[in-house]
Amino acid sequence: MDKKNIRLKKGGNAMMHKKFKSLDLGKLNSKKSTIVSSEKALEDIYPINWSKNVLSGKKKVIVEFSK
Amino acid sequence: MCSVGDIIIVENYSHNGININKHSFIVLNDDAGQIQGLDYNLICNVMSSFKNEEQKKKKLSYPGNFPIVPEDCDSIQGNDKSGYIKAEQLYYFNKEKIQYVVIGRLKEDIFNLLIEFIEEELDSFEQIIDNL
């Protein structure tokens, strides 16, 4: 699958809820899975520092494809 | 209240009783279920920024990491204003046991691409259930 670059932006009115395809857990049954600790899973994760406007709810983050 | 496609920040994420930094997650599924005998009603991917340019190249070379470019964030940890969604890790939560805030959402086409990738392309994945 070709992943396109996607980007984040703060948006205003484009937050309408559409129908999203929820993850189908049945499709994961045939895949190999392992249970790992949060500590292990998050060891190379660097939290995103959102702006105050985002954290206060004044602005919403929208993730969309790069144009 | 969150729904599929939302970006949330989990406020009280903890491991072994120790609070971990506030992390951002993408809501993939909000149906109730059980895993290892534990109730959950939220499955998410975590979002991450990059530590540095070297790590960025390394992370983006891995197919399970979806690149994102935050346009309007005031500050991102590391030296680059971009990040990624770690698709091969599924974090299980019980909404009644966590505090979270919805800060945004993915556009439908991107979200469905992410779901399609997880369902069709990933050979294996990791499950994180110690928050339940």
N, CA and C atoms of all chains as a GROMACS GRO file, in nm:
protein
  597
    1MET      N    1   0.084  -0.119   0.000
    1MET     CA    2   0.000   0.000   0.000
    1MET      C    3   0.088   0.125   0.000
    2ASP      N    4   0.055   0.217  -0.084
    2ASP     CA    5   0.132   0.340  -0.093
    2ASP      C    6   0.079   0.441   0.006
    3LYS      N    7   0.159   0.471   0.107
    3LYS     CA    8   0.114   0.568   0.207
    3LYS      C    9   0.147   0.708   0.156
    4LYS      N   10   0.049   0.792   0.156
    4LYS     CA   11   0.072   0.930   0.116
    4LYS      C   12   0.116   1.009   0.239
    5ASN      N   13   0.185   1.118   0.214
    5ASN     CA   14   0.217   1.206   0.325
    5ASN      C   15   0.089   1.268   0.377
    6ILE      N   16   0.077   1.273   0.506
    6ILE     CA   17  -0.040   1.337   0.564
    6ILE      C   18   0.005   1.447   0.656
    7ARG      N   19  -0.081   1.539   0.684
    7ARG     CA   20  -0.040   1.653   0.765
    7ARG      C   21  -0.148   1.685   0.868
    8LEU      N   22  -0.104   1.758   0.965
    8LEU     CA   23  -0.194   1.803   1.070
    8LEU      C   24  -0.217   1.952   1.054
    9LYS      N   25  -0.336   1.995   1.080
    9LYS     CA   26  -0.357   2.138   1.089
    9LYS      C   27  -0.467   2.165   1.189
   10LYS      N   28  -0.464   2.283   1.246
   10LYS     CA   29  -0.572   2.322   1.334
   10LYS      C   30  -0.686   2.373   1.247
   11GLY      N   31  -0.804   2.328   1.275
   11GLY     CA   32  -0.915   2.365   1.190
   11GLY      C   33  -1.031   2.419   1.268
   12GLY      N   34  -1.130   2.467   1.199
   12GLY     CA   35  -1.246   2.525   1.264
   12GLY      C   36  -1.370   2.444   1.243
   13ASN      N   37  -1.425   2.449   1.125
   13ASN     CA   38  -1.557   2.393   1.102
   13ASN      C   39  -1.554   2.257   1.034
   14ALA      N   40  -1.436   2.209   1.002
   14ALA     CA   41  -1.429   2.084   0.927
   14ALA      C   42  -1.428   1.963   1.019
   15MET      N   43  -1.494   1.971   1.129
   15MET     CA   44  -1.490   1.864   1.227
   15MET      C   45  -1.617   1.780   1.226
   16MET      N   46  -1.689   1.783   1.115
   16MET     CA   47  -1.814   1.707   1.109
   16MET      C   48  -1.785   1.559   1.116
   17HIS      N   49  -1.868   1.489   1.190
   17HIS     CA   50  -1.850   1.346   1.204
   17HIS      C   51  -1.907   1.274   1.082
   18LYS      N   52  -1.823   1.201   1.013
   18LYS     CA   53  -1.867   1.119   0.902
   18LYS      C   54  -1.864   0.974   0.948
   19LYS      N   55  -1.903   0.887   0.859
   19LYS     CA   56  -1.895   0.746   0.891
   19LYS      C   57  -1.752   0.698   0.872
   20PHE      N   58  -1.695   0.647   0.976
   20PHE     CA   59  -1.559   0.596   0.971
   20PHE      C   60  -1.563   0.444   0.978
   21LYS      N   61  -1.465   0.384   0.912
   21LYS     CA   62  -1.455   0.239   0.912
   21LYS      C   63  -1.383   0.196   1.040
   22SER      N   64  -1.458   0.141   1.134
   22SER     CA   65  -1.399   0.099   1.260
   22SER      C   66  -1.310  -0.023   1.239
   23LEU      N   67  -1.209  -0.037   1.321
   23LEU     CA   68  -1.117  -0.151   1.310
   23LEU      C   69  -1.192  -0.282   1.330
   24ASP      N   70  -1.178  -0.373   1.236
   24ASP     CA   71  -1.243  -0.504   1.243
   24ASP      C   72  -1.147  -0.603   1.308
   25LEU      N   73  -1.173  -0.634   1.435
   25LEU     CA   74  -1.081  -0.721   1.508
   25LEU      C   75  -1.079  -0.863   1.451
   26GLY      N   76  -1.187  -0.903   1.385
   26GLY     CA   77  -1.192  -1.036   1.325
   26GLY      C   78  -1.084  -1.054   1.220
   27LYS      N   79  -1.046  -0.946   1.154
   27LYS     CA   80  -0.944  -0.953   1.050
   27LYS      C   81  -0.803  -0.966   1.109
   28LEU      N   82  -0.792  -0.946   1.240
   28LEU     CA   83  -0.660  -0.954   1.304
   28LEU      C   84  -0.634  -1.092   1.363
   29ASN      N   85  -0.737  -1.176   1.365
   29ASN     CA   86  -0.724  -1.305   1.431
   29ASN      C   87  -0.614  -1.393   1.372
   30SER      N   88  -0.593  -1.380   1.242
   30SER     CA   89  -0.495  -1.466   1.176
   30SER      C   90  -0.353  -1.410   1.184
   31LYS      N   91  -0.339  -1.293   1.240
   31LYS     CA   92  -0.207  -1.230   1.248
   31LYS      C   93  -0.139  -1.264   1.380
   32LYS      N   94  -0.008  -1.258   1.376
   32LYS     CA   95   0.069  -1.284   1.498
   32LYS      C   96   0.058  -1.163   1.591
   33SER      N   97   0.029  -1.190   1.717
   33SER     CA   98   0.019  -1.079   1.812
   33SER      C   99   0.095  -1.112   1.939
   34THR      N  100   0.150  -1.010   2.000
   34THR     CA  101   0.219  -1.026   2.127
   34THR      C  102   0.172  -0.917   2.221
   35ILE      N  103   0.165  -0.950   2.348
   35ILE     CA  104   0.129  -0.851   2.448
   35ILE      C  105   0.257  -0.793   2.508
   36VAL      N  106   0.268  -0.664   2.505
   36VAL     CA  107   0.386  -0.596   2.559
   36VAL      C  108   0.342  -0.494   2.664
   37SER      N  109   0.434  -0.456   2.749
   37SER     CA  110   0.402  -0.359   2.854
   37SER      C  111   0.399  -0.219   2.795
   38SER      N  112   0.328  -0.130   2.865
   38SER     CA  113   0.328   0.010   2.823
   38SER      C  114   0.469   0.067   2.824
   39GLU      N  115   0.545   0.028   2.923
   39GLU     CA  116   0.682   0.079   2.935
   39GLU      C  117   0.764   0.045   2.811
   40LYS      N  118   0.751  -0.080   2.767
   40LYS     CA  119   0.824  -0.123   2.647
   40LYS      C  120   0.770  -0.056   2.522
   41ALA      N  121   0.636  -0.050   2.512
   41ALA     CA  122   0.574   0.005   2.391
   41ALA      C  123   0.604   0.154   2.374
   42LEU      N  124   0.616   0.223   2.485
   42LEU     CA  125   0.630   0.369   2.479
   42LEU      C  126   0.774   0.416   2.492
   43GLU      N  127   0.869   0.322   2.491
   43GLU     CA  128   1.007   0.362   2.520
   43GLU      C  129   1.066   0.454   2.412
   44ASP      N  130   1.018   0.443   2.289
   44ASP     CA  131   1.070   0.532   2.184
   44ASP      C  132   0.961   0.625   2.131
   45ILE      N  133   0.857   0.646   2.210
   45ILE     CA  134   0.750   0.738   2.173
   45ILE      C  135   0.774   0.873   2.240
   46TYR      N  136   0.773   0.978   2.160
   46TYR     CA  137   0.794   1.114   2.212
   46TYR      C  138   0.662   1.190   2.199
   47PRO      N  139   0.598   1.219   2.313
   47PRO     CA  140   0.466   1.283   2.308
   47PRO      C  141   0.469   1.414   2.231
   48ILE      N  142   0.360   1.439   2.160
   48ILE     CA  143   0.348   1.564   2.084
   48ILE      C  144   0.306   1.675   2.179
   49ASN      N  145   0.380   1.784   2.176
   49ASN     CA  146   0.345   1.900   2.258
   49ASN      C  147   0.248   1.989   2.180
   50TRP      N  148   0.121   1.973   2.205
   50TRP     CA  149   0.022   2.052   2.133
   50TRP      C  150   0.021   2.194   2.184
   51SER      N  151  -0.027   2.283   2.103
   51SER     CA  152  -0.033   2.423   2.142
   51SER      C  153  -0.137   2.443   2.253
   52LYS      N  154  -0.126   2.556   2.321
   52LYS     CA  155  -0.223   2.587   2.427
   52LYS      C  156  -0.364   2.597   2.370
   53ASN      N  157  -0.375   2.648   2.248
   53ASN     CA  158  -0.507   2.661   2.186
   53ASN      C  159  -0.571   2.524   2.162
   54VAL      N  160  -0.489   2.427   2.128
   54VAL     CA  161  -0.540   2.291   2.109
   54VAL      C  162  -0.579   2.231   2.244
   55LEU      N  163  -0.491   2.245   2.341
   55LEU     CA  164  -0.516   2.185   2.472
   55LEU      C  165  -0.635   2.249   2.543
   56SER      N  166  -0.659   2.376   2.513
   56SER     CA  167  -0.772   2.444   2.577
   56SER      C  168  -0.903   2.420   2.503
   57GLY      N  169  -0.894   2.359   2.386
   57GLY     CA  170  -1.015   2.332   2.309
   57GLY      C  171  -1.053   2.443   2.214
   58LYS      N  172  -0.973   2.551   2.209
   58LYS     CA  173  -1.005   2.661   2.117
   58LYS      C  174  -0.985   2.620   1.971
   59LYS      N  175  -0.888   2.535   1.948
   59LYS     CA  176  -0.861   2.486   1.814
   59LYS      C  177  -0.862   2.334   1.814
   60LYS      N  178  -0.909   2.277   1.706
   60LYS     CA  179  -0.907   2.132   1.691
   60LYS      C  180  -0.802   2.091   1.588
   61VAL      N  181  -0.740   1.978   1.612
   61VAL     CA  182  -0.641   1.925   1.518
   61VAL      C  183  -0.713   1.841   1.412
   62ILE      N  184  -0.676   1.863   1.288
   62ILE     CA  185  -0.729   1.781   1.179
   62ILE      C  186  -0.611   1.718   1.106
   63VAL      N  187  -0.618   1.589   1.084
   63VAL     CA  188  -0.513   1.522   1.007
   63VAL      C  189  -0.567   1.495   0.868
   64GLU      N  190  -0.497   1.544   0.768
   64GLU     CA  191  -0.542   1.525   0.630
   64GLU      C  192  -0.422   1.502   0.539
   65PHE      N  193  -0.448   1.459   0.418
   65PHE     CA  194  -0.339   1.437   0.324
   65PHE      C  195  -0.275   1.569   0.285
   66SER      N  196  -0.145   1.563   0.260
   66SER     CA  197  -0.076   1.680   0.206
   66SER      C  198  -0.130   1.713   0.069
   67LYS      N  199  -0.136   1.842   0.040
   67LYS     CA  200  -0.187   1.885  -0.090
   67LYS      C  201  -0.071   1.932  -0.177
   68MET      N  202  -1.642   1.209   2.595
   68MET     CA  203  -1.701   1.122   2.492
   68MET      C  204  -1.616   1.130   2.365
   69CYS      N  205  -1.570   1.016   2.318
   69CYS     CA  206  -1.490   1.015   2.195
   69CYS      C  207  -1.552   0.916   2.098
   70SER      N  208  -1.513   0.926   1.973
   70SER     CA  209  -1.563   0.834   1.872
   70SER      C  210  -1.452   0.797   1.777
   71VAL      N  211  -1.479   0.699   1.693
   71VAL     CA  212  -1.378   0.647   1.600
   71VAL      C  213  -1.326   0.760   1.512
   72GLY      N  214  -1.193   0.767   1.500
   72GLY     CA  215  -1.131   0.871   1.420
   72GLY      C  216  -1.082   0.990   1.501
   73ASP      N  217  -1.124   0.998   1.627
   73ASP     CA  218  -1.082   1.110   1.712
   73ASP      C  219  -0.935   1.099   1.753
   74ILE      N  220  -0.875   1.213   1.779
   74ILE     CA  221  -0.744   1.220   1.844
   74ILE      C  222  -0.769   1.257   1.989
   75ILE      N  223  -0.719   1.177   2.080
   75ILE     CA  224  -0.740   1.205   2.222
   75ILE      C  225  -0.605   1.212   2.293
   76ILE      N  226  -0.604   1.284   2.403
   76ILE     CA  227  -0.490   1.282   2.494
   76ILE      C  228  -0.536   1.214   2.622
   77VAL      N  229  -0.467   1.109   2.659
   77VAL     CA  230  -0.498   1.040   2.784
   77VAL      C  231  -0.422   1.109   2.897
   78GLU      N  232  -0.500   1.158   2.993
   78GLU     CA  233  -0.442   1.244   3.098
   78GLU      C  234  -0.372   1.163   3.208
   79ASN      N  235  -0.428   1.048   3.238
   79ASN     CA  236  -0.377   0.976   3.356
   79ASN      C  237  -0.321   0.841   3.318
   80TYR      N  238  -0.244   0.839   3.210
   80TYR     CA  239  -0.183   0.714   3.165
   80TYR      C  240  -0.079   0.671   3.267
   81SER      N  241  -0.090   0.547   3.313
   81SER     CA  242   0.005   0.501   3.413
   81SER      C  243   0.050   0.359   3.385
   82HIS      N  244   0.165   0.326   3.434
   82HIS     CA  245   0.219   0.191   3.422
   82HIS      C  246   0.282   0.153   3.554
   83ASN      N  247   0.237   0.041   3.611
   83ASN     CA  248   0.284  -0.002   3.743
   83ASN      C  249   0.272   0.109   3.847
   84GLY      N  250   0.163   0.184   3.836
   84GLY     CA  251   0.138   0.289   3.934
   84GLY      C  252   0.215   0.417   3.910
   85ILE      N  253   0.296   0.420   3.804
   85ILE     CA  254   0.375   0.539   3.776
   85ILE      C  255   0.313   0.613   3.657
   86ASN      N  256   0.287   0.743   3.674
   86ASN     CA  257   0.229   0.820   3.566
   86ASN      C  258   0.331   0.840   3.454
   87ILE      N  259   0.286   0.821   3.332
   87ILE     CA  260   0.370   0.841   3.214
   87ILE      C  261   0.323   0.968   3.145
   88ASN      N  262   0.411   1.030   3.070
   88ASN     CA  263   0.376   1.155   3.001
   88ASN      C  264   0.245   1.142   2.925
   89LYS      N  265   0.176   1.255   2.912
   89LYS     CA  266   0.051   1.255   2.838
   89LYS      C  267   0.077   1.219   2.692
   90HIS      N  268   0.010   1.114   2.647
   90HIS     CA  269   0.029   1.069   2.510
   90HIS      C  270  -0.097   1.093   2.428
   91SER      N  271  -0.076   1.111   2.299
   91SER     CA  272  -0.187   1.132   2.205
   91SER      C  273  -0.217   1.001   2.133
   92PHE      N  274  -0.346   0.973   2.116
   92PHE     CA  275  -0.388   0.847   2.055
   92PHE      C  276  -0.495   0.872   1.948
   93ILE      N  277  -0.500   0.781   1.851
   93ILE     CA  278  -0.605   0.778   1.751
   93ILE      C  279  -0.705   0.669   1.791
   94VAL      N  280  -0.833   0.703   1.799
   94VAL     CA  281  -0.935   0.604   1.834
   94VAL      C  282  -0.967   0.518   1.712
   95LEU      N  283  -0.941   0.387   1.723
   95LEU     CA  284  -0.964   0.293   1.612
   95LEU      C  285  -1.095   0.218   1.626
   96ASN      N  286  -1.135   0.194   1.748
   96ASN     CA  287  -1.253   0.113   1.774
   96ASN      C  288  -1.304   0.149   1.914
   97ASP      N  289  -1.435   0.165   1.928
   97ASP     CA  290  -1.489   0.195   2.062
   97ASP      C  291  -1.600   0.098   2.101
   98ASP      N  292  -1.591  -0.023   2.046
   98ASP     CA  293  -1.684  -0.128   2.087
   98ASP      C  294  -1.633  -0.196   2.214
   99ALA      N  295  -1.726  -0.241   2.296
   99ALA     CA  296  -1.687  -0.311   2.419
   99ALA      C  297  -1.645  -0.453   2.387
  100GLY      N  298  -1.548  -0.502   2.463
  100GLY     CA  299  -1.502  -0.639   2.444
  100GLY      C  300  -1.418  -0.682   2.562
  101GLN      N  301  -1.360  -0.799   2.548
  101GLN     CA  302  -1.273  -0.851   2.653
  101GLN      C  303  -1.144  -0.903   2.590
  102ILE      N  304  -1.034  -0.881   2.660
  102ILE     CA  305  -0.906  -0.938   2.620
  102ILE      C  306  -0.836  -0.988   2.746
  103GLN      N  307  -0.793  -1.112   2.742
  103GLN     CA  308  -0.730  -1.173   2.859
  103GLN      C  309  -0.820  -1.161   2.983
  104GLY      N  310  -0.951  -1.167   2.962
  104GLY     CA  311  -1.046  -1.159   3.072
  104GLY      C  312  -1.070  -1.018   3.124
  105LEU      N  313  -1.014  -0.919   3.057
  105LEU     CA  314  -1.028  -0.780   3.102
  105LEU      C  315  -1.120  -0.703   3.006
  106ASP      N  316  -1.208  -0.623   3.064
  106ASP     CA  317  -1.302  -0.545   2.983
  106ASP      C  318  -1.234  -0.423   2.921
  107TYR      N  319  -1.267  -0.398   2.795
  107TYR     CA  320  -1.219  -0.275   2.730
  107TYR      C  321  -1.330  -0.218   2.644
  108ASN      N  322  -1.321  -0.092   2.614
  108ASN     CA  323  -1.417  -0.030   2.521
  108ASN      C  324  -1.350   0.078   2.438
  109LEU      N  325  -1.219   0.064   2.421
  109LEU     CA  326  -1.145   0.163   2.342
  109LEU      C  327  -1.014   0.099   2.295
  110ILE      N  328  -0.991   0.105   2.163
  110ILE     CA  329  -0.864   0.057   2.106
  110ILE      C  330  -0.804   0.172   2.026
  111CYS      N  331  -0.675   0.198   2.050
  111CYS     CA  332  -0.611   0.316   1.991
  111CYS      C  333  -0.473   0.285   1.935
  112ASN      N  334  -0.428   0.371   1.845
  112ASN     CA  335  -0.287   0.382   1.806
  112ASN      C  336  -0.228   0.504   1.875
  113VAL      N  337  -0.100   0.497   1.906
  113VAL     CA  338  -0.034   0.612   1.968
  113VAL      C  339   0.029   0.700   1.860
  114MET      N  340   0.038   0.829   1.889
  114MET     CA  341   0.106   0.924   1.801
  114MET      C  342   0.237   0.966   1.865
  115SER      N  343   0.337   0.992   1.783
  115SER     CA  344   0.467   1.032   1.836
  115SER      C  345   0.529   1.140   1.751
  116SER      N  346   0.608   1.224   1.816
  116SER     CA  347   0.692   1.317   1.741
  116SER      C  348   0.829   1.249   1.725
  117PHE      N  349   0.922   1.319   1.662
  117PHE     CA  350   1.055   1.262   1.640
  117PHE      C  351   1.156   1.322   1.738
  118LYS      N  352   1.247   1.236   1.782
  118LYS     CA  353   1.352   1.282   1.872
  118LYS      C  354   1.451   1.370   1.798
  119ASN      N  355   1.489   1.327   1.680
  119ASN     CA  356   1.585   1.402   1.598
  119ASN      C  357   1.575   1.354   1.453
  120GLU      N  358   1.656   1.413   1.367
  120GLU     CA  359   1.648   1.382   1.225
  120GLU      C  360   1.685   1.236   1.196
  121GLU      N  361   1.783   1.187   1.268
  121GLU     CA  362   1.826   1.048   1.248
  121GLU      C  363   1.712   0.952   1.283
  122GLN      N  364   1.648   0.981   1.396
  122GLN     CA  365   1.538   0.895   1.437
  122GLN      C  366   1.421   0.906   1.340
  123LYS      N  367   1.401   1.026   1.286
  123LYS     CA  368   1.293   1.045   1.188
  123LYS      C  369   1.313   0.954   1.067
  124LYS      N  370   1.434   0.953   1.013
  124LYS     CA  371   1.463   0.869   0.897
  124LYS      C  372   1.440   0.722   0.930
  125LYS      N  373   1.486   0.684   1.047
  125LYS     CA  374   1.472   0.545   1.090
  125LYS      C  375   1.326   0.508   1.104
  126LYS      N  376   1.249   0.593   1.171
  126LYS     CA  377   1.109   0.562   1.197
  126LYS      C  378   1.027   0.560   1.068
  127LEU      N  379   1.053   0.653   0.978
  127LEU     CA  380   0.974   0.661   0.857
  127LEU      C  381   1.011   0.553   0.756
  128SER      N  382   1.123   0.485   0.780
  128SER     CA  383   1.160   0.374   0.692
  128SER      C  384   1.083   0.248   0.727
  129TYR      N  385   1.019   0.250   0.841
  129TYR     CA  386   0.945   0.133   0.887
  129TYR      C  387   0.801   0.143   0.838
  130PRO      N  388   0.750   0.039   0.771
  130PRO     CA  389   0.617   0.049   0.709
  130PRO      C  390   0.503   0.068   0.807
  131GLY      N  391   0.521   0.029   0.932
  131GLY     CA  392   0.412   0.042   1.029
  131GLY      C  393   0.395   0.180   1.086
  132ASN      N  394   0.482   0.273   1.047
  132ASN     CA  395   0.473   0.409   1.100
  132ASN      C  396   0.419   0.504   0.993
  133PHE      N  397   0.306   0.565   1.019
  133PHE     CA  398   0.244   0.658   0.926
  133PHE      C  399   0.293   0.799   0.952
  134PRO      N  400   0.353   0.866   0.852
  134PRO     CA  401   0.404   1.002   0.876
  134PRO      C  402   0.292   1.104   0.887
  135ILE      N  403   0.312   1.202   0.974
  135ILE     CA  404   0.222   1.316   0.984
  135ILE      C  405   0.304   1.442   0.994
  136VAL      N  406   0.251   1.551   0.947
  136VAL     CA  407   0.320   1.679   0.954
  136VAL      C  408   0.230   1.780   1.024
  137PRO      N  409   0.255   1.808   1.149
  137PRO     CA  410   0.172   1.904   1.220
  137PRO      C  411   0.203   2.047   1.175
  138GLU      N  412   0.109   2.110   1.111
  138GLU     CA  413   0.134   2.243   1.055
  138GLU      C  414   0.131   2.354   1.158
  139ASP      N  415   0.044   2.342   1.251
  139ASP     CA  416   0.018   2.456   1.339
  139ASP      C  417   0.048   2.431   1.485
  140CYS      N  418   0.130   2.330   1.512
  140CYS     CA  419   0.165   2.308   1.651
  140CYS      C  420   0.270   2.410   1.692
  141ASP      N  421   0.256   2.462   1.812
  141ASP     CA  422   0.352   2.562   1.858
  141ASP      C  423   0.488   2.500   1.884
  142SER      N  424   0.487   2.383   1.936
  142SER     CA  425   0.616   2.319   1.963
  142SER      C  426   0.600   2.168   1.960
  143ILE      N  427   0.695   2.102   1.902
  143ILE     CA  428   0.700   1.956   1.898
  143ILE      C  429   0.834   1.916   1.958
  144GLN      N  430   0.832   1.818   2.044
  144GLN     CA  431   0.958   1.773   2.101
  144GLN      C  432   1.052   1.726   1.991
  145GLY      N  433   1.179   1.745   2.013
  145GLY     CA  434   1.276   1.712   1.909
  145GLY      C  435   1.299   1.835   1.823
  146ASN      N  436   1.364   1.816   1.711
  146ASN     CA  437   1.400   1.932   1.631
  146ASN      C  438   1.328   1.935   1.497
  147ASP      N  439   1.217   1.864   1.490
  147ASP     CA  440   1.147   1.862   1.363
  147ASP      C  441   0.997   1.863   1.389
  148LYS      N  442   0.927   1.945   1.316
  148LYS     CA  443   0.783   1.956   1.339
  148LYS      C  444   0.706   1.852   1.258
  149SER      N  445   0.728   1.731   1.292
  149SER     CA  446   0.653   1.625   1.227
  149SER      C  447   0.650   1.505   1.320
  150GLY      N  448   0.574   1.405   1.282
  150GLY     CA  449   0.563   1.289   1.368
  150GLY      C  450   0.502   1.173   1.292
  151TYR      N  451   0.454   1.076   1.366
  151TYR     CA  452   0.399   0.958   1.299
  151TYR      C  453   0.298   0.887   1.390
  152ILE      N  454   0.217   0.803   1.326
  152ILE     CA  455   0.124   0.716   1.398
  152ILE      C  456   0.182   0.577   1.398
  153LYS      N  457   0.196   0.517   1.514
  153LYS     CA  458   0.255   0.383   1.523
  153LYS      C  459   0.143   0.279   1.507
  154ALA      N  460   0.129   0.232   1.384
  154ALA     CA  461   0.011   0.154   1.348
  154ALA      C  462   0.012   0.012   1.404
  155GLU      N  463   0.130  -0.043   1.430
  155GLU     CA  464   0.132  -0.185   1.467
  155GLU      C  465   0.115  -0.209   1.616
  156GLN      N  466   0.092  -0.101   1.692
  156GLN     CA  467   0.065  -0.116   1.835
  156GLN      C  468  -0.080  -0.081   1.864
  157LEU      N  469  -0.151  -0.172   1.927
  157LEU     CA  470  -0.290  -0.147   1.966
  157LEU      C  471  -0.298  -0.132   2.117
  158TYR      N  472  -0.342  -0.015   2.161
  158TYR     CA  473  -0.355   0.014   2.304
  158TYR      C  474  -0.501  -0.004   2.344
  159TYR      N  475  -0.524  -0.088   2.442
  159TYR     CA  476  -0.658  -0.115   2.491
  159TYR      C  477  -0.684  -0.032   2.617
  160PHE      N  478  -0.800   0.033   2.621
  160PHE     CA  479  -0.838   0.112   2.738
  160PHE      C  480  -0.981   0.080   2.777
  161ASN      N  481  -1.012   0.113   2.901
  161ASN     CA  482  -1.149   0.116   2.949
  161ASN      C  483  -1.181   0.262   2.978
  162LYS      N  484  -1.274   0.318   2.902
  162LYS     CA  485  -1.300   0.463   2.913
  162LYS      C  486  -1.341   0.506   3.053
  163GLU      N  487  -1.399   0.412   3.127
  163GLU     CA  488  -1.442   0.447   3.263
  163GLU      C  489  -1.322   0.459   3.358
  164LYS      N  490  -1.208   0.409   3.318
  164LYS     CA  491  -1.091   0.408   3.407
  164LYS      C  492  -0.985   0.511   3.369
  165ILE      N  493  -1.009   0.585   3.262
  165ILE     CA  494  -0.909   0.685   3.220
  165ILE      C  495  -0.975   0.822   3.209
  166GLN      N  496  -0.892   0.923   3.213
  166GLN     CA  497  -0.937   1.059   3.183
  166GLN      C  498  -0.872   1.098   3.051
  167TYR      N  499  -0.954   1.148   2.961
  167TYR     CA  500  -0.900   1.186   2.831
  167TYR      C  501  -0.972   1.309   2.779
  168VAL      N  502  -0.909   1.374   2.684
  168VAL     CA  503  -0.970   1.490   2.619
  168VAL      C  504  -0.956   1.473   2.468
  169VAL      N  505  -1.062   1.503   2.396
  169VAL     CA  506  -1.060   1.496   2.250
  169VAL      C  507  -1.003   1.627   2.196
  170ILE      N  508  -0.896   1.619   2.117
  170ILE     CA  509  -0.834   1.742   2.064
  170ILE      C  510  -0.849   1.755   1.913
  171GLY      N  511  -0.905   1.655   1.848
  171GLY     CA  512  -0.921   1.665   1.704
  171GLY      C  513  -0.956   1.531   1.644
  172ARG      N  514  -0.934   1.520   1.514
  172ARG     CA  515  -0.966   1.394   1.449
  172ARG      C  516  -0.895   1.381   1.315
  173LEU      N  517  -0.894   1.259   1.264
  173LEU     CA  518  -0.840   1.234   1.130
  173LEU      C  519  -0.952   1.252   1.028
  174LYS      N  520  -0.915   1.298   0.910
  174LYS     CA  521  -1.011   1.298   0.801
  174LYS      C  522  -1.044   1.152   0.765
  175GLU      N  523  -1.165   1.133   0.716
  175GLU     CA  524  -1.215   0.998   0.692
  175GLU      C  525  -1.123   0.917   0.599
  176ASP      N  526  -1.073   0.980   0.492
  176ASP     CA  527  -0.992   0.905   0.396
  176ASP      C  528  -0.861   0.857   0.458
  177ILE      N  529  -0.802   0.940   0.542
  177ILE     CA  530  -0.678   0.899   0.607
  177ILE      C  531  -0.704   0.790   0.709
  178PHE      N  532  -0.812   0.810   0.785
  178PHE     CA  533  -0.844   0.710   0.887
  178PHE      C  534  -0.868   0.574   0.822
  179ASN      N  535  -0.946   0.572   0.716
  179ASN     CA  536  -0.977   0.445   0.650
  179ASN      C  537  -0.852   0.382   0.588
  180LEU      N  538  -0.759   0.464   0.542
  180LEU     CA  539  -0.632   0.413   0.493
  180LEU      C  540  -0.554   0.346   0.605
  181LEU      N  541  -0.555   0.411   0.721
  181LEU     CA  542  -0.486   0.355   0.838
  181LEU      C  543  -0.548   0.221   0.876
  182ILE      N  544  -0.681   0.216   0.881
  182ILE     CA  545  -0.750   0.092   0.917
  182ILE      C  546  -0.720  -0.018   0.815
  183GLU      N  547  -0.724   0.019   0.688
  183GLU     CA  548  -0.697  -0.078   0.581
  183GLU      C  549  -0.555  -0.132   0.595
  184PHE      N  550  -0.463  -0.044   0.629
  184PHE     CA  551  -0.324  -0.087   0.646
  184PHE      C  552  -0.312  -0.187   0.761
  185ILE      N  553  -0.375  -0.156   0.874
  185ILE     CA  554  -0.368  -0.246   0.990
  185ILE      C  555  -0.431  -0.381   0.957
  186GLU      N  556  -0.547  -0.378   0.893
  186GLU     CA  557  -0.620  -0.502   0.867
  186GLU      C  558  -0.556  -0.586   0.757
  187GLU      N  559  -0.503  -0.520   0.655
  187GLU     CA  560  -0.460  -0.594   0.536
  187GLU      C  561  -0.309  -0.608   0.523
  188GLU      N  562  -0.233  -0.514   0.570
  188GLU     CA  563  -0.090  -0.510   0.541
  188GLU      C  564   0.000  -0.558   0.655
  189LEU      N  565  -0.043  -0.536   0.777
  189LEU     CA  566   0.042  -0.574   0.889
  189LEU      C  567   0.044  -0.725   0.905
  190ASP      N  568   0.163  -0.781   0.924
  190ASP     CA  569   0.176  -0.924   0.948
  190ASP      C  570   0.160  -0.958   1.096
  191SER      N  571   0.201  -0.865   1.180
  191SER     CA  572   0.193  -0.889   1.324
  191SER      C  573   0.170  -0.755   1.394
  192PHE      N  574   0.127  -0.762   1.515
  192PHE     CA  575   0.104  -0.639   1.591
  192PHE      C  576   0.124  -0.665   1.740
  193GLU      N  577   0.137  -0.557   1.813
  193GLU     CA  578   0.155  -0.565   1.958
  193GLU      C  579   0.029  -0.513   2.027
  194GLN      N  580  -0.006  -0.577   2.137
  194GLN     CA  581  -0.121  -0.534   2.215
  194GLN      C  582  -0.073  -0.485   2.352
  195ILE      N  583  -0.125  -0.371   2.393
  195ILE     CA  584  -0.089  -0.314   2.522
  195ILE      C  585  -0.215  -0.310   2.607
  196ILE      N  586  -0.217  -0.391   2.711
  196ILE     CA  587  -0.340  -0.407   2.788
  196ILE      C  588  -0.322  -0.375   2.937
  197ASP      N  589  -0.203  -0.329   2.976
  197ASP     CA  590  -0.182  -0.308   3.119
  197ASP      C  591  -0.245  -0.181   3.173
  198ASN      N  592  -0.324  -0.114   3.090
  198ASN     CA  593  -0.400   0.001   3.139
  198ASN      C  594  -0.541  -0.038   3.182
  199LEU      N  595  -0.577  -0.165   3.160
  199LEU     CA  596  -0.714  -0.208   3.188
  199LEU      C  597  -0.734  -0.243   3.335
   0.00000   0.00000   0.00000
